[in-house]
Amino acid sequence: MERFKRFIRVHGWSYVFILPSMATFILFVLLPVLAALKISFQNYSYVPSDTWVGFANYVTALTYGNGVFLQSIEHTLFYTACTVTINILVALILASLIQGRGKFAQTFFRAAYYLPAVTSVVIIAITWRWIYNTEWGFFNYLLGLVHLGPVGWLSNPDLALQSITLSTMLTIPATGVVLFSAAIGGIPKEYYEAAQIDGAGPIRCWWSITVPLIKPTTLYLVVLYTIASFQVFEKVFLMTPAGVGNGTQVIVTQIYENAFQNFQYGVASAQAFILFLMIAAVSVVQFRFLQSDVEY
């Protein structure tokens, strides 16, 4: 007891500073998550119910709509694999090219590439919807120049998901460029000088020095982009509001549909926790293969 009192007397004041953040987290994040977990085991729909149904909602979630949810998981995995891979590669290459420029050029390009991060996802989605428009979209205009007919980029169930994925892949990964650029800038110049003395060229230096030493940043960005891709919703919802059948169904659109259109809150909560478990499992694998004890 005396030890606890001494700890409070010495360090207690510091907890006052984090109290507002912790209170906000508990009130608006932790408690709603726990409530959703409880609902996922209850028969909860239009009218709140305390009837416990065990894992019935999870079974319903996985078998919903003759396998629509399983199809949405497949679509989400495809979207995540494509966008995360391309975003990491593009961000790393752009950051490496920026690092060789002067200080003014680095500042300019970092600011320019960071613009997508401060632009609303809604605006970006609407812009891409115009680009993909069947009648007067920019992509079909380019096809017309080579005498090819228009393509239903967002109306063809076989192309809609690929079109949405392509729009994300063609958007500059702003956060990745800035963080990779900062990480590369922190690598001591002596490593590159020693490698050049041994005859290593720019590509060899990049592959053997830059890439291994920014592994912690790579891990952070891979996890960050993976979580964001698993939770994709706004772009899919805005670019294909009609859904194009089930061609663009992803996990979060399924959660939205069950919760706010079908009012099956128990099933929607179960699907949300299935998504949580998927993200956690993938993150553990990523930490396992990308974690590093790099120090410099």
ABEGO torsion letter per residue (X at the ends): XAAAAAAAAAAAAAAAAAAAAAAAAAAAAAAAAAAAAAAAABBBBABBBABBAEAAAAAAAAABGGGAAAAAAAAAAAAAAAAAAAAAAAAAAAAAAAAABBAAAAAAAAAAAAAAAABBAAAAAAAAAAAABAAABAAAAAAAAAGBBBBBAAABAAAAAAAAAAAAAABBBAAAAAAAAAAAAABBAAAAAAAAAAGBBAAAAAAAAAAAAAAAAAAAAAAAAAAAAAABAAAAAAABAAGGEAAABBAAAAAAAAAAAAGBAAAAAAAAAAAAAAAAAAAAAAAAAABBABBX
